[in-house]
């Protein structure tokens, strides 16, 4: 069954927030609602979101500031800004930060839904991750068989966790693999113990790939990991 789209929603107007949340849930989305930018900032890294809807004028932390923080965690996540201010300079500021759309209040729920669906259609047309095999320098990785090869008679059978983690790194080769996303995807829960376990698996993968000096799994402080593999395919 196809996974439901999860929406990150920050809105300080309690009535409007609940109304929109319930409407989007009826339309089949999972919606996590937060009442201000500060609580949103604390909770965004805990899940993998497909789209963000942010009110601009919020207490504690405004929507523009929150969007900038979100983009440092997940640069690709689409953002829709909601605002009571329709001034040109505010709209331009939102798009500079990386907004995908901008809705001025008041607006209809149907209009918001159409904007959400349009963005999701555009995002879904991006190239889907390949299932392998992957070429990583001198290595070939087959995630279906969980085998890492470096030549005809040099095959290493990976554990399920090793294979899943290497697969995510390959899907995001030469890009940052977000730590919390990997934890959620592989272990199901983001916590200290699973994070330490993932560090151990990263160390194991580094050892398996060490024979090719062009390959590196970098720690990206505060974000996650990056598999550096020139000419990867």
TORPA-914042 format. One record per residue: residue in three letters; x, z, y of N, C-alpha, C, O in turn. Coordinates in Angstrom, 1 decimal, decimal comma. Layout:
// residues N
TORNU   code       nu       nw       nv      cau      caw      cav       cu       cw       cv       ou       ow       ov
TORNU    Ala        X        Z        Y        X        Z        Y        X        Z        Y        X        Z        Y
...
END
This chain:
// residues 233
TORNU   code       nu       nw       nv      cau      caw      cav       cu       cw       cv       ou       ow       ov
TORNU    Unk      0,8      0,0     -1,2      0,0      0,0      0,0      0,9      0,0      1,2      1,9      0,7      1,3
TORNU    Unk      0,5     -0,8      2,3      1,3     -0,9      3,5      1,3      0,4      4,2      0,3      1,0      4,4
TORNU    Unk      2,5      0,8      4,7      2,6      2,0      5,5      1,8      1,8      6,8      1,8      0,8      7,4
TORNU    Unk      1,2      2,9      7,3      0,4      2,9      8,5      1,4      3,0      9,7      2,5      3,5      9,6
TORNU    Unk      1,0      2,4     10,8      1,9      2,4     12,0      1,7      3,8     12,6      0,6      4,3     12,8
TORNU    Unk      2,9      4,4     13,0      2,9      5,7     13,6      3,2      5,6     15,1      4,2      5,0     15,5
TORNU    Unk      2,3      6,1     15,9      2,5      6,0     17,4      2,8      7,4     18,0      2,2      8,4     17,6
TORNU    Unk      3,8      7,4     18,8      4,3      8,5     19,6      3,5      8,5     20,9      3,7      7,5     21,7
TORNU    Unk      2,7      9,5     21,2      1,8      9,5     22,4      2,1     10,7     23,3      1,9     11,8     22,8
TORNU    Unk      2,5     10,5     24,5      2,7     11,6     25,5      1,7     11,4     26,6      1,8     10,5     27,4
TORNU    Unk      0,8     12,4     26,8     -0,2     12,4     27,9     -0,6     13,8     28,2     -1,0     14,6     27,4
TORNU    Unk     -0,5     14,1     29,5     -0,8     15,5     30,0     -2,2     15,7     30,2     -2,7     16,9     30,4
TORNU    Unk     -3,0     14,7     30,4     -4,5     14,8     30,5     -5,1     15,1     29,1     -5,2     14,1     28,3
TORNU    Unk     -5,5     16,3     28,9     -5,9     16,7     27,5     -7,1     15,9     27,0     -7,1     15,4     25,9
TORNU    Unk     -8,1     15,7     27,9     -9,3     14,9     27,5     -9,0     13,5     27,2     -9,4     13,0     26,2
TORNU    Unk     -8,2     12,9     28,1     -7,8     11,5     27,8     -7,0     11,3     26,6     -7,1     10,4     25,8
TORNU    Unk     -6,0     12,3     26,5     -5,1     12,2     25,3     -5,9     12,3     24,0     -5,6     11,5     23,1
TORNU    Unk     -6,8     13,2     23,9     -7,6     13,4     22,6     -8,5     12,2     22,4     -8,6     11,8     21,3
TORNU    Unk     -9,1     11,7     23,5    -10,0     10,5     23,3     -9,2      9,3     22,8     -9,7      8,6     21,9
TORNU    Unk     -8,1      9,0     23,4     -7,3      7,9     22,9     -6,7      8,1     21,5     -6,7      7,2     20,7
TORNU    Unk     -6,3      9,3     21,3     -5,7      9,6     19,9     -6,8      9,4     18,9     -6,5      8,7     17,9
TORNU    Unk     -8,0      9,9     19,1     -9,1      9,7     18,1     -9,5      8,3     17,9     -9,7      7,8     16,8
TORNU    Unk     -9,5      7,5     19,0     -9,8      6,1     19,0     -8,8      5,3     18,2     -9,2      4,5     17,3
TORNU    Unk     -7,5      5,6     18,4     -6,5      4,9     17,7     -6,4      5,2     16,2     -6,1      4,4     15,4
TORNU    Unk     -6,7      6,5     15,9     -6,8      6,9     14,5     -7,9      6,2     13,8     -7,8      5,8     12,6
TORNU    Unk     -9,1      6,1     14,5    -10,2      5,4     13,9     -9,8      3,9     13,5    -10,3      3,3     12,6
TORNU    Unk     -8,9      3,4     14,4     -8,4      2,0     14,2     -7,3      1,9     13,2     -6,8      0,8     12,9
TORNU    Unk     -7,0      3,0     12,6     -6,0      3,0     11,4     -4,6      3,4     11,7     -3,7      3,2     10,9
TORNU    Unk     -4,3      3,9     12,9     -3,0      4,3     13,3     -2,8      5,8     13,0     -3,8      6,6     13,1
TORNU    Unk     -1,6      6,2     12,8     -1,2      7,6     12,8     -0,7      7,9     14,2      0,2      7,2     14,7
TORNU    Unk     -1,3      8,9     14,9     -0,9      9,2     16,3     -0,5     10,7     16,4     -1,2     11,6     16,1
TORNU    Unk      0,7     10,9     16,9      1,2     12,2     17,2      1,1     12,4     18,8      1,8     11,6     19,5
TORNU    Unk      0,3     13,3     19,2      0,1     13,5     20,6      0,8     14,7     21,2      0,8     15,8     20,5
TORNU    Unk      1,5     14,6     22,3      2,3     15,7     22,9      1,8     15,8     24,4      1,6     14,7     25,0
TORNU    Unk      1,7     17,0     24,9      1,1     17,2     26,2      2,0     17,1     27,4      1,5     17,1     28,6
TORNU    Unk      3,3     16,9     27,2      4,2     16,8     28,3      5,5     16,2     27,8      5,8     16,1     26,6
TORNU    Unk      6,4     15,8     28,8      7,6     15,1     28,4      8,6     16,0     27,7      9,4     15,5     26,9
TORNU    Unk      8,6     17,2     28,0      9,5     18,1     27,3      9,2     18,3     25,9     10,1     18,2     25,0
TORNU    Unk      8,0     18,5     25,5      7,6     18,6     24,1      7,8     17,3     23,4      8,2     17,3     22,2
TORNU    Unk      7,5     16,2     24,1      7,8     14,9     23,5      9,2     14,7     23,2      9,6     14,2     22,1
TORNU    Unk     10,1     15,1     24,1     11,5     15,0     23,9     12,0     15,7     22,7     12,9     15,2     22,0
TORNU    Unk     11,5     16,9     22,5     11,9     17,7     21,3     11,4     17,2     20,0     12,1     17,3     19,0
TORNU    Unk     10,3     16,5     20,0      9,6     16,1     18,8      9,9     14,6     18,4      9,7     14,2     17,2
TORNU    Unk     10,3     13,8     19,4     10,5     12,4     19,0     11,5     12,2     17,9     11,3     11,3     17,0
TORNU    Unk     12,6     12,9     17,9     13,6     12,6     16,8     13,2     13,1     15,4     13,8     12,7     14,4
TORNU    Unk     12,1     13,7     15,3     11,6     14,3     14,0     10,9     13,3     13,1     10,8     13,5     11,9
TORNU    Unk     10,5     12,1     13,7      9,8     11,1     13,0     10,3      9,7     13,3     11,1      9,6     14,3
TORNU    Unk     10,0      8,8     12,5     10,3      7,4     12,8      9,0      6,7     13,3      8,1      6,5     12,6
TORNU    Unk      9,1      6,4     14,6      7,9      5,8     15,3      8,0      4,3     15,4      9,1      3,8     15,6
TORNU    Unk      6,8      3,7     15,3      6,7      2,2     15,5      6,5      1,8     16,9      6,7      0,7     17,3
TORNU    Unk      5,9      2,7     17,7      5,5      2,4     19,1      5,3      3,7     19,9      4,9      4,7     19,3
TORNU    Unk      5,6      3,6     21,2      5,4      4,8     22,1      4,5      4,5     23,2      4,5      3,4     23,8
TORNU    Unk      3,6      5,4     23,5      2,7      5,3     24,6      3,0      6,5     25,5      2,8      7,6     25,1
TORNU    Unk      3,5      6,3     26,7      3,9      7,4     27,6      3,2      7,3     28,9      3,2      6,3     29,6
TORNU    Unk      2,6      8,5     29,3      2,1      8,6     30,6      3,3      8,8     31,6      4,3      9,4     31,2
TORNU    Unk      3,3      8,2     32,7      4,4      8,3     33,6      4,5      9,6     34,3      5,6     10,3     34,4
TORNU    Unk      3,4     10,1     34,9      3,4     11,3     35,7      3,0     12,5     34,8      1,8     12,7     34,5
TORNU    Unk      4,0     13,2     34,3      3,8     14,3     33,4      4,6     15,5     33,9      5,6     15,4     34,5
TORNU    Unk      4,1     16,8     33,6      4,9     17,9     34,0      6,1     18,1     33,1      6,2     17,6     32,0
TORNU    Unk      7,1     18,9     33,6      8,3     19,3     32,9      9,3     18,1     32,8     10,5     18,3     33,0
TORNU    Unk      8,8     16,9     32,4      9,7     15,8     32,3      8,8     14,5     32,4      7,8     14,4     31,6
TORNU    Unk      9,1     13,6     33,3      8,2     12,5     33,5      8,5     11,4     32,5      9,4     11,4     31,7
TORNU    Unk      7,5     10,4     32,4      7,6      9,4     31,4      8,8      8,5     31,4      9,3      8,1     30,4
TORNU    Unk      9,3      8,2     32,7     10,5      7,4     32,8     11,7      8,1     32,2     12,5      7,5     31,5
TORNU    Unk     11,9      9,4     32,5     13,0     10,2     32,0     12,9     10,2     30,4     13,9     10,1     29,7
TORNU    Unk     11,7     10,5     29,9     11,5     10,6     28,5     11,8      9,2     27,8     12,5      9,2     26,8
TORNU    Unk     11,4      8,1     28,4     11,7      6,8     27,9     13,2      6,5     27,8     13,7      6,0     26,8
TORNU    Unk     13,9      7,0     28,8     15,4      6,8     28,7     16,0      7,5     27,6     16,9      7,0     26,9
TORNU    Unk     15,5      8,7     27,3     16,0      9,5     26,2     15,6      8,9     24,9     16,4      8,8     24,0
TORNU    Unk     14,4      8,4     24,8     14,0      7,7     23,6     14,8      6,5     23,3     15,2      6,3     22,1
TORNU    Unk     15,2      5,7     24,3     16,0      4,5     24,1     17,4      4,8     23,6     18,0      4,0     23,0
TORNU    Unk     17,9      6,0     23,9     19,2      6,4     23,4     19,2      6,7     21,9     20,2      6,6     21,2
TORNU    Unk     18,0      7,1     21,4     17,8      7,4     20,0     17,4      6,2     19,2     17,9      5,9     18,2
TORNU    Unk     16,4      5,4     19,8     16,0      4,2     19,1     15,8      3,1     20,2     14,7      3,0     20,8
TORNU    Unk     16,8      2,3     20,4     16,7      1,3     21,4     15,7      0,2     21,2     15,2     -0,4     22,2
TORNU    Unk     15,2      0,0     20,0     14,3     -1,1     19,6     12,8     -0,6     19,7     11,9     -1,5     19,7
TORNU    Unk     12,5      0,7     19,8     11,1      1,1     19,7     10,4      0,6     21,0     10,8      0,8     22,1
TORNU    Unk      9,2     -0,1     20,8      8,5     -0,6     21,9      7,8      0,6     22,7      7,4      1,6     22,1
TORNU    Unk      7,7      0,4     24,0      7,1      1,4     24,9      6,0      0,8     25,8      6,2     -0,2     26,4
TORNU    Unk      4,9      1,5     25,8      3,8      1,2     26,8      3,7      2,3     27,7      3,5      3,5     27,3
TORNU    Unk      3,8      2,1     29,0      3,6      3,1     30,0      2,1      3,1     30,5      1,5      2,1     30,7
TORNU    Unk      1,6      4,3     30,7      0,3      4,5     31,3      0,5      5,2     32,7      1,3      6,2     32,8
TORNU    Unk     -0,1      4,7     33,7      0,1      5,4     35,0     -1,1      5,2     35,9     -1,8      4,2     35,9
TORNU    Unk     -1,3      6,2     36,8     -2,3      6,1     37,8     -1,7      5,4     39,0     -2,5      5,1     40,0
TORNU    Unk     -0,4      5,2     39,0      0,2      4,5     40,1      0,5      3,1     39,8      1,2      2,8     38,7
TORNU    Unk      0,0      2,1     40,6      0,2      0,7     40,2      1,2      0,1     41,3      1,1     -1,1     41,5
TORNU    Unk      2,0      0,9     41,9      3,0      0,3     42,9      4,0     -0,6     42,2      4,5     -0,3     41,1
TORNU    Unk      4,3     -1,6     42,9      5,3     -2,6     42,3      6,6     -2,0     41,9      7,1     -2,3     40,8
TORNU    Unk      7,1     -1,1     42,7      8,4     -0,5     42,4      8,4      0,4     41,2      9,4      0,5     40,4
TORNU    Unk      7,2      1,0     40,9      7,1      1,8     39,7      7,0      1,0     38,5      7,6      1,3     37,4
TORNU    Unk      6,3     -0,2     38,6      6,2     -1,1     37,5      7,6     -1,7     37,1      8,0     -1,8     36,0
TORNU    Unk      8,3     -2,0     38,2      9,7     -2,6     38,0     10,6     -1,6     37,4     11,4     -1,9     36,5
TORNU    Unk     10,5     -0,3     37,8     11,3      0,8     37,2     11,0      0,9     35,7     12,0      1,1     34,9
TORNU    Unk      9,8      0,8     35,3      9,4      0,9     33,9     10,0     -0,2     33,1     10,5      0,0     32,0
TORNU    Unk      9,9     -1,4     33,6     10,5     -2,5     32,9     12,0     -2,5     32,8     12,6     -3,0     31,8
TORNU    Unk     12,6     -2,0     33,8     14,1     -1,8     33,8     14,5     -0,9     32,7     15,6     -1,1     32,1
TORNU    Unk     13,8      0,2     32,5     14,1      1,1     31,4     13,9      0,5     30,0     14,6      0,9     29,1
TORNU    Unk     13,0     -0,5     30,0     12,8     -1,1     28,7     11,4     -1,1     28,2     11,1     -1,3     27,0
TORNU    Unk     10,4     -1,0     29,2      9,0     -1,0     28,8      8,6     -2,4     28,3      9,1     -3,4     28,7
TORNU    Unk      7,7     -2,3     27,3      7,1     -3,6     26,8      5,8     -3,9     27,4      5,4     -5,1     27,5
TORNU    Unk      5,2     -2,9     28,0      3,9     -3,2     28,7      3,6     -2,0     29,6      4,2     -0,9     29,5
TORNU    Unk      2,6     -2,2     30,5      2,3     -1,3     31,5      0,8     -1,3     31,8      0,3     -2,4     32,2
TORNU    Unk      0,1     -0,2     31,7     -1,3     -0,1     31,9     -1,6      0,8     33,0     -1,2      2,0     33,0
TORNU    Unk     -2,3      0,3     34,1     -2,7      1,2     35,2     -4,1      1,8     34,9     -5,0      1,2     34,5
TORNU    Unk     -4,2      3,1     35,1     -5,4      3,8     34,9     -6,4      3,5     36,1     -5,9      3,4     37,2
TORNU    Unk     -7,7      3,4     35,9     -8,3      3,5     34,6     -8,3      2,2     33,8     -8,2      1,1     34,4
TORNU    Unk     -8,3      2,3     32,5     -8,3      1,2     31,6     -9,2      1,4     30,4     -9,5      2,6     30,2
TORNU    Unk     -9,6      0,4     29,8    -10,5      0,6     28,6     -9,7      0,8     27,4     -8,6      0,3     27,3
TORNU    Unk    -10,3      1,5     26,4     -9,6      1,8     25,1     -9,4      0,4     24,4     -8,4      0,3     23,7
TORNU    Unk    -10,3     -0,5     24,6    -10,2     -1,8     23,9     -9,0     -2,5     24,5     -8,3     -3,2     23,7
TORNU    Unk     -8,7     -2,4     25,8     -7,6     -3,1     26,4     -6,3     -2,5     25,8     -5,3     -3,2     25,5
TORNU    Unk     -6,2     -1,2     25,7     -5,0     -0,5     25,2     -4,8     -1,0     23,7     -3,7     -1,3     23,4
TORNU    Unk     -5,9     -1,1     22,9     -5,7     -1,5     21,5     -5,2     -2,9     21,5     -4,3     -3,2     20,6
TORNU    Unk     -5,7     -3,8     22,3     -5,2     -5,2     22,3     -3,7     -5,3     22,7     -3,0     -6,1     22,1
TORNU    Unk     -3,3     -4,4     23,7     -1,9     -4,4     24,0     -1,0     -3,9     22,9      0,0     -4,5     22,6
TORNU    Unk     -1,5     -2,8     22,2     -0,7     -2,3     21,1     -0,6     -3,3     20,0      0,5     -3,5     19,4
TORNU    Unk     -1,7     -4,0     19,6     -1,7     -4,9     18,5     -0,8     -6,1     18,9     -0,1     -6,7     18,0
TORNU    Unk     -0,8     -6,6     20,1      0,1     -7,7     20,5      1,5     -7,3     20,4      2,3     -8,2     19,9
TORNU    Unk      1,9     -6,1     20,8      3,3     -5,7     20,7      3,7     -5,6     19,2      4,8     -6,0     18,9
TORNU    Unk      2,9     -5,0     18,4      3,2     -4,9     17,0      3,3     -6,2     16,3      4,2     -6,4     15,4
TORNU    Unk      2,5     -7,2     16,7      2,6     -8,5     16,1      4,0     -9,1     16,5      4,6     -9,8     15,6
TORNU    Unk      4,4     -9,0     17,7      5,6     -9,5     18,2      6,8     -8,9     17,4      7,8     -9,5     17,0
TORNU    Unk      6,7     -7,5     17,3      7,8     -6,8     16,6      7,9     -7,2     15,1      9,0     -7,4     14,5
TORNU    Unk      6,7     -7,4     14,5      6,7     -7,8     13,1      7,2     -9,1     12,8      7,6     -9,4     11,6
TORNU    Unk      7,3    -10,0     13,8      7,9    -11,3     13,5      9,4    -11,4     13,5     10,0    -12,4     13,1
TORNU    Unk     10,0    -10,2     13,8     11,5    -10,1     13,7     11,8    -10,2     12,2     11,1     -9,9     11,3
TORNU    Unk     13,0    -10,7     12,0     13,5    -10,9     10,6     13,5     -9,6      9,8     14,0     -8,6     10,2
TORNU    Unk     12,8     -9,7      8,7     12,7     -8,5      7,8     14,0     -8,3      7,1     14,8     -9,2      6,8
TORNU    Unk     14,3     -7,0      6,8     15,6     -6,7      6,1     15,6     -7,4      4,8     14,6     -7,4      4,0
TORNU    Unk     16,8     -8,0      4,4     16,9     -8,6      3,1     17,1     -7,6      2,0     17,5     -6,5      2,3
TORNU    Unk     16,8     -8,0      0,8     16,8     -7,0     -0,3     18,2     -7,1     -1,0     18,4     -6,4     -2,0
TORNU    Unk     19,1     -8,0     -0,5     20,4     -8,1     -1,1     20,4     -9,3     -2,0     19,4    -10,0     -2,2
TORNU    Unk     21,6     -9,6     -2,6     22,8     -8,8     -2,5     23,4     -8,9     -1,1     23,2     -9,9     -0,4
TORNU    Unk     24,2     -7,9     -0,7     24,9     -7,9      0,6     26,4     -8,2      0,4     27,0     -7,7     -0,6
TORNU    Unk     27,0     -9,0      1,2     28,4     -9,2      1,3     29,0     -8,3      2,3     28,7     -8,4      3,5
TORNU    Unk     29,9     -7,3      1,9     30,5     -6,4      2,9     32,0     -6,6      2,7     32,6     -5,9      1,8
TORNU    Unk     32,6     -7,4      3,5     34,0     -7,6      3,4     34,3     -8,2      2,0     33,8     -9,2      1,6
TORNU    Unk     35,2     -7,5      1,2     35,6     -7,9     -0,1     34,6     -7,5     -1,2     34,7     -7,9     -2,3
TORNU    Unk     33,6     -6,7     -0,7     32,6     -6,1     -1,7     31,3     -6,9     -1,7     30,9     -7,6     -0,7
TORNU    Unk     30,6     -6,9     -2,8     29,3     -7,3     -3,0     28,4     -6,1     -3,4     28,7     -5,5     -4,4
TORNU    Unk     27,3     -5,9     -2,7     26,5     -4,8     -3,1     25,1     -5,3     -3,5     24,4     -6,0     -2,7
TORNU    Unk     24,7     -5,0     -4,7     23,4     -5,4     -5,2     22,5     -4,1     -5,2     22,6     -3,3     -6,2
TORNU    Unk     21,6     -3,9     -4,3     20,8     -2,7     -4,2     19,8     -2,6     -5,4     19,3     -1,5     -5,8
TORNU    Unk     19,4     -3,8     -5,9     18,4     -3,8     -7,0     19,0     -3,2     -8,3     18,4     -2,4     -9,0
TORNU    Unk     20,3     -3,6     -8,5     21,0     -3,1     -9,7     21,8     -1,8     -9,4     22,4     -1,1    -10,3
TORNU    Unk     21,9     -1,5     -8,1     22,7     -0,3     -7,6     24,2     -0,4     -8,0     24,8      0,5     -8,5
TORNU    Unk     24,7     -1,7     -7,8     26,1     -1,9     -8,2     26,9     -2,4     -7,0     26,4     -3,3     -6,3
TORNU    Unk     28,1     -1,8     -6,8     29,0     -2,3     -5,8     30,2     -2,9     -6,5     30,8     -2,3     -7,4
TORNU    Unk     30,4     -4,2     -6,2     31,5     -5,0     -6,9     32,6     -5,4     -5,9     32,4     -5,7     -4,7
TORNU    Unk     33,8     -5,4     -6,5     35,0     -5,8     -5,7     35,8     -6,7     -6,6     36,9     -6,5     -6,9
TORNU    Unk     35,1     -7,8     -7,1     35,8     -8,7     -8,0     35,0     -8,7     -9,3     34,1     -7,9     -9,5
TORNU    Unk     35,4     -9,6    -10,2     34,7     -9,8    -11,5     34,6     -8,6    -12,4     33,5     -8,3    -12,9
TORNU    Unk     35,7     -7,9    -12,5     35,7     -6,7    -13,4     35,8     -5,4    -12,7     36,3     -4,4    -13,3
TORNU    Unk     35,4     -5,3    -11,5     35,5     -4,1    -10,7     34,2     -3,7    -10,2     33,9     -3,9     -9,0
TORNU    Unk     33,3     -3,2    -11,0     32,0     -2,8    -10,7     31,8     -1,3    -10,7     32,2     -0,6    -11,6
TORNU    Unk     31,1     -0,8     -9,7     30,8      0,6     -9,6     29,3      0,8     -9,6     28,6      0,3     -8,7
TORNU    Unk     28,8      1,6    -10,5     27,4      1,9    -10,6     27,1      3,1     -9,6     27,7      4,2     -9,8
TORNU    Unk     26,3      2,9     -8,6     26,0      3,9     -7,7     24,8      4,8     -8,1     23,9      4,3     -8,9
TORNU    Unk     24,7      6,0     -7,6     23,6      6,8     -7,8     22,4      6,3     -6,9     22,7      5,5     -6,0
TORNU    Unk     21,2      6,7     -7,2     20,1      6,3     -6,4     20,3      6,6     -4,9     20,0      5,7     -4,0
TORNU    Unk     20,7      7,8     -4,6     20,9      8,2     -3,2     22,0      7,4     -2,6     21,9      7,0     -1,4
TORNU    Unk     23,1      7,2     -3,3     24,2      6,4     -2,7     23,7      5,0     -2,4     24,1      4,4     -1,4
TORNU    Unk     23,0      4,4     -3,4     22,5      3,0     -3,2     21,5      2,9     -2,0     21,6      2,0     -1,2
TORNU    Unk     20,6      3,9     -1,9     19,6      3,9     -0,8     20,3      4,0      0,5     19,9      3,3      1,5
TORNU    Unk     21,3      4,9      0,6     22,0      5,1      1,9     22,8      3,8      2,2     22,8      3,4      3,4
TORNU    Unk     23,5      3,3      1,3     24,3      2,1      1,5     23,4      0,9      1,9     23,7      0,1      2,7
TORNU    Unk     22,2      0,9      1,3     21,3     -0,2      1,6     20,8     -0,1      3,1     20,7     -1,1      3,7
TORNU    Unk     20,5      1,1      3,5     20,1      1,3      4,9     21,3      0,9      5,9     21,1      0,3      6,9
TORNU    Unk     22,5      1,3      5,5     23,7      0,9      6,3     23,8     -0,6      6,4     24,1     -1,2      7,4
TORNU    Unk     23,6     -1,3      5,3     23,7     -2,7      5,2     22,6     -3,4      6,0     22,8     -4,4      6,7
TORNU    Unk     21,4     -2,9      6,0     20,3     -3,4      6,8     20,6     -3,3      8,3     20,2     -4,2      9,0
TORNU    Unk     21,4     -2,3      8,6     21,7     -2,1     10,0     23,2     -2,3     10,3     23,8     -1,7     11,2
TORNU    Unk     23,8     -3,2      9,6     25,3     -3,4      9,7     25,7     -3,8     11,1     25,0     -4,6     11,8
TORNU    Unk     26,7     -3,1     11,6     27,3     -3,3     12,9     26,3     -2,8     14,0     26,4     -3,1     15,2
TORNU    Unk     25,3     -2,0     13,6     24,4     -1,3     14,5     24,3      0,1     14,0     24,7      0,5     12,9
TORNU    Unk     23,7      1,0     14,9     23,6      2,4     14,6     22,4      2,6     13,7     21,3      2,2     13,9
TORNU    Unk     22,7      3,3     12,6     21,6      3,8     11,7     21,3      5,2     12,1     22,1      6,1     12,0
TORNU    Unk     20,1      5,4     12,6     19,7      6,7     13,2     19,7      7,8     12,0     19,1      7,5     11,0
TORNU    Unk     20,3      8,9     12,3     20,5     10,0     11,3     19,1     10,5     10,8     18,9     10,5      9,6
TORNU    Unk     18,2     10,8     11,7     16,9     11,3     11,3     16,1     10,3     10,6     15,3     10,6      9,7
TORNU    Unk     16,2      9,0     10,9     15,5      8,0     10,2     16,0      7,9      8,8     15,2      7,8      7,9
TORNU    Unk     17,3      7,9      8,6     17,8      7,9      7,2     17,4      9,1      6,4     17,1      8,9      5,2
TORNU    Unk     17,4     10,2      7,0     17,0     11,5      6,3     15,5     11,3      5,9     15,2     11,6      4,8
TORNU    Unk     14,7     10,9      6,8     13,3     10,8      6,5     13,0      9,7      5,5     12,2      9,9      4,6
TORNU    Unk     13,7      8,6      5,6     13,5      7,5      4,6     14,0      7,9      3,2     13,3      7,5      2,3
TORNU    Unk     15,1      8,5      3,1     15,7      8,8      1,8     15,3     10,1      1,2     14,9     10,3      0,0
TORNU    Unk     15,4     11,2      2,0     15,1     12,5      1,5     13,7     13,0      1,8     13,2     14,0      1,2
TORNU    Unk     13,0     12,4      2,8     11,7     12,7      3,1     11,5     13,8      4,1     10,4     13,9      4,7
TORNU    Unk     12,5     14,6      4,3     12,5     15,8      5,2     13,7     15,8      6,0     14,8     15,6      5,5
TORNU    Unk     13,6     16,1      7,3     14,7     16,3      8,2     15,0     17,7      8,3     14,3     18,5      9,0
TORNU    Unk     16,1     18,2      7,6     16,5     19,6      7,8     18,0     19,7      7,6     18,7     18,7      7,3
TORNU    Unk     18,5     20,9      7,8     20,0     21,1      7,8     20,6     20,8      6,4     21,6     20,2      6,3
TORNU    Unk     19,9     21,2      5,3     20,5     21,1      4,0     20,6     19,6      3,6     21,5     19,1      3,0
TORNU    Unk     19,5     18,8      3,9     19,5     17,4      3,6     20,5     16,7      4,4     21,2     15,7      4,0
TORNU    Unk     20,7     17,1      5,7     21,7     16,5      6,6     23,1     16,7      6,0     23,9     15,8      6,0
TORNU    Unk     23,4     17,9      5,5     24,7     18,2      4,9     24,9     17,3      3,6     26,0     16,8      3,4
TORNU    Unk     23,8     17,2      2,9     23,9     16,4      1,7     24,2     14,9      2,0     25,0     14,3      1,3
TORNU    Unk     23,6     14,4      3,1     23,8     13,0      3,5     25,3     12,9      3,9     25,9     11,8      3,6
TORNU    Unk     25,8     13,9      4,6     27,2     13,8      5,0     28,2     13,6      3,8     29,1     12,9      3,8
TORNU    Unk     27,8     14,3      2,7     28,6     14,2      1,4     28,5     12,8      0,9     29,5     12,3      0,4
TORNU    Unk     27,3     12,2      0,9     27,2     10,8      0,4     27,9      9,8      1,3     28,4      8,9      0,8
TORNU    Unk     27,9     10,1      2,6     28,7      9,2      3,5     30,1      9,2      3,1     30,8      8,2      3,1
TORNU    Unk     30,7     10,4      2,8     32,1     10,6      2,4     32,3      9,8      1,2     33,4      9,2      1,0
TORNU    Unk     31,4      9,9      0,2     31,6      9,2     -1,1     31,6      7,7     -0,8     32,4      7,0     -1,4
TORNU    Unk     30,7      7,2      0,0     30,7      5,7      0,3     32,0      5,3      1,0     32,4      4,2      0,7
TORNU    Unk     32,5      6,1      1,9     33,8      5,8      2,5     34,9      5,6      1,5     35,7      4,7      1,6
TORNU    Unk     34,9      6,5      0,5     35,9      6,4     -0,5     35,8      5,1     -1,3     36,7      4,5     -1,7
TORNU    Unk     34,5      4,7     -1,6     34,3      3,6     -2,4     34,6      2,3     -1,7     35,0      1,3     -2,3
TORNU    Unk     34,6      2,3     -0,4     34,9      1,1      0,5     36,3      1,1      1,1     36,6      0,2      1,8
TORNU    Unk     37,1      2,1      0,7     38,4      2,3      1,4     39,4      1,2      1,1     40,3      1,0      1,9
TORNU    Unk     39,2      0,4      0,1     40,1     -0,6     -0,3     40,1     -1,8      0,7     41,0     -2,6      0,7
TORNU    Unk     39,0     -1,9      1,5     39,0     -3,0      2,5     39,1     -2,3      3,8     38,2     -1,6      4,3
TORNU    Unk     40,3     -2,5      4,5     40,6     -1,8      5,7     39,8     -2,3      6,9     39,8     -1,7      8,0
TORNU    Unk     39,1     -3,4      6,7     38,2     -4,0      7,8     36,9     -3,3      7,8     36,1     -3,5      8,8
TORNU    Unk     36,6     -2,5      6,8     35,3     -1,8      6,7     35,4     -0,4      7,1     36,4      0,3      6,8
TORNU    Unk     34,5      0,1      7,9     34,5      1,5      8,3     33,0      2,0      8,5     32,2      1,2      9,0
TORNU    Unk     32,8      3,2      8,1     31,5      3,9      8,4     31,8      4,9      9,5     32,4      5,9      9,2
TORNU    Unk     31,4      4,6     10,7     31,7      5,5     11,8     30,6      6,5     12,0     29,4      6,2     11,8
TORNU    Unk     31,0      7,7     12,5     30,1      8,7     12,9     29,8      8,4     14,4     30,7      8,3     15,2
TORNU    Unk     28,5      8,2     14,8     28,2      8,0     16,2     27,6      9,4     16,6     26,4      9,7     16,3
TORNU    Unk     28,3     10,1     17,4     27,9     11,5     17,8     26,5     11,5     18,4     26,2     10,8     19,3
TORNU    Unk     25,7     12,4     17,8     24,4     12,7     18,3     23,4     11,6     17,9     22,2     11,8     18,2
TORNU    Unk     23,8     10,6     17,2     22,9      9,5     16,8     22,8      9,3     15,3     21,8      9,3     14,7
TORNU    Unk     24,0      9,0     14,7     24,0      8,7     13,3     25,2      8,0     12,8     26,3      8,5     13,1
TORNU    Unk     25,1      6,9     12,1     26,3      6,2     11,5     26,2      4,7     11,8     25,1      4,2     12,1
TORNU    Unk     27,4      4,1     11,8     27,4      2,6     12,0     28,4      2,1     10,9     29,6      2,5     10,9
TORNU    Unk     27,9      1,2     10,1     28,7      0,4      9,2     29,4     -0,7      9,9     28,7     -1,7     10,3
TORNU    Unk     30,7     -0,7     10,1     31,4     -1,8     10,7     32,0     -2,7      9,6     32,8     -2,3      8,8
TORNU    Unk     31,5     -3,9      9,6     31,9     -4,8      8,5     31,9     -6,3      9,1     30,8     -6,9      9,1
TORNU    Unk     33,0     -6,7      9,6     33,1     -8,1     10,1     32,7     -9,1      9,1     33,0     -9,0      7,9
TORNU    Unk     31,9    -10,1      9,5     31,5    -11,2      8,7     30,6    -10,8      7,5     30,6    -11,4      6,5
TORNU    Unk     29,9     -9,7      7,7     29,0     -9,2      6,7     27,8    -10,2      6,6     27,4    -10,8      7,6
TORNU    Unk     27,2    -10,2      5,4     26,1    -11,1      5,2     25,1    -10,5      4,2     24,1    -11,2      3,9
END
